[in-house]
Amino acid sequence: MSASTRSNQPYSYQLGSRRSNVDSRPWFVPASFAVLPGCRRALLVPRTSILLADDNFAVLSYVRKMLEKDYEIVAALHDGESVLHDWPRLRPDLIVLDISLGEPNGLEVARSLRQTGCISKIVFLTIHQDPDFVKAAIEAGGLGYVLKSRMSKDLPPAIHAVLSGKRFVSPTLAEMRG
């Protein structure tokens, strides 16, 4: 490619090449995009953005590591006030929210988010197995309800289901036995 062509197209990429026309740096994809596997050409697709909120730092770290390969984690916050403060700036596609965040708790945060016009989908990640909590979470605007004891197994399919517009609730202990 000639020098004059490069100056006319400073940000284009050569098809079939892993190098940019700008310089000899390796071709890269921004973190907020994914390249579809099996494509002959680089087709950039926006990655789903997720905000995590849990008062347990170990859980936040574990969930972040579990999801960051497939999703863009825009923040990992440890309290409800931070979620309410940072949501307008971050505008995530999905929020993974602990119910027991302190004051305000996750249910109150979800209600406040909905009242302020938040359209992010919400998956609750919790220790609470009581059906009353499930009902309250759904009424607060949640589409997913995942037990922390099952997060490795249930959180990825819950996120997939919720992003597809479906509800997901972790099986109860009675359902797991039967």
N, C-alpha and C positions, 0 to 999 in steps of 0.2 A: 504494500500500500504506500502511495507516495506521501510526501510531507504535506502537500497541499490538501489532500483528502483528509489527513488527520486534523488539520486546523479547521476544516469545515465541519467536522463531526467529532468534537472533542469528547463527547460522552457516550458514543455508540460502542457496541460490542460486536466483534466479529463472530458470525455464526460458526460453530464448530471449533472455536478457539477458546482457550481458558485465559487469554490475555486481553487486556483492554487496549483500545486505540490511544489512550491517553499516555501511557508509559508502559514500562515492562513489569509493573507490579502484578501479582497473581489476581485473576478475576475473583471477585467476591460478591456475596449476596448480603444485603443489609440484614441485621438480626430480626427485623420485623417482617421479613419476607421468607418464603420457602420456595425452593425449586421443586416442581413436581417430578417425582421419579419416573424414569422411562421416557421422558420427553427428549426429542432430538434437538430442540432449541430450548434455551433458557426461558422458561415461563415463570415469571415471578407472581406469587400468590401471597396476599397479606396473611401473616400468621395471626391466629387468635390471641388476643391480649387478655391476660388474667391478672387480677389483683388478689393477693392472699391476705387474710386477716385472721390471726390467732394470737392469744396471749402467751402461748407456750412457744418459746424460741426454738426448741428442738423440733416441734411439729412443723413450724414454719420452714425450717431448714430442710427437713425431710421432704415435705411436699414440694418445695421449690426444686430440689434435686430430681424428684420423681417426674415433674412436669416440664422442666425447662428445655428438654430435648425436643418436645413437640409443640410447645407454646411459648409465647413471649410473656414472661413474668414482668409486669410493669412495676410492681411494688410488693413488698412483704411487710405488712404493718402489724403492730402488736396491740392496738386498741381501737375501739369504735370511733373515738373522736378523730383519729388520724384518717380513718376511712371516709368519714363525712367531710373532712377538710380537703383531702387529696382527690376524691372521686372526680370533681368537675374538671380538674387539670388532666387526669390520667385517662378518663373515659374508656375503661376496659370493656371488652366484650362480655366478660364473665367475672364474677366475684365469688371466691371461695371464702366463706365466712363462718367463724366459730360462733356458736350461740353464747357461750360463757366468756364474753370478752371483758366483763366488768361493767362499769357504767359509761356509756350506754351498752347494753348487751346486744348480741347479734340480731335478735328479733327487732329491737328498737331501731338499730341501725338500718335494717332492711326496710322497715316502715318509713323511716325518714328519707331514705334514698328514693323510694317510690313516690313520696310526697313532693320531692324536689325535681321529679321528672327523670330520674335515672331509668334507663332502659336496659342496663346491663342485666344479664341473666345471673341468678344467684343460686349457688349450691351451698347448703349448710354442711359443715364438717363438725361433728359433735360426739360427745360421750353419751348423750341422753337417748335412751331407748324407749322412753315413755311415748305412747301414741299421741298424747296431748301435745307434746313438743312437736311431733311431726305435723299435726293439724295446725298449730300456731305458726310453724315455719312456712307452710303453704299459704296460710292466710296473710302472712307478712310479705309474700311475693316470691318465695323460694320455689324453684322447680326441682331441686335436687336435695336429698337428705342422706348424708353418708355418715355412718358410725366410724369413729376414729379407730376402733378395734378392727375394722375391715377396710381402712383407707387404701392400703396397697392393692387390694383386689377390686374395690368398688369405686374409687374416685375416678380413674380413667374412663370406665364405661358411663359413669354418671355425667361427667363433663361432655362426653360424646352425645349422650341422650339429650341433655339439656340444650346443647348447641343445635340439635336437630329439632328442637321444639317439643320434646317429650319430657315427662316427669320421670324421676328416678328416686327410689327409696331403698336403702339397704335392707336386706331381709332381716326380720326379727329373729330372736333366738329360737322361737317356736318354729318358724319357717325353715331355719337352718337344720333343725333336728328332723323335720318331717320330710 
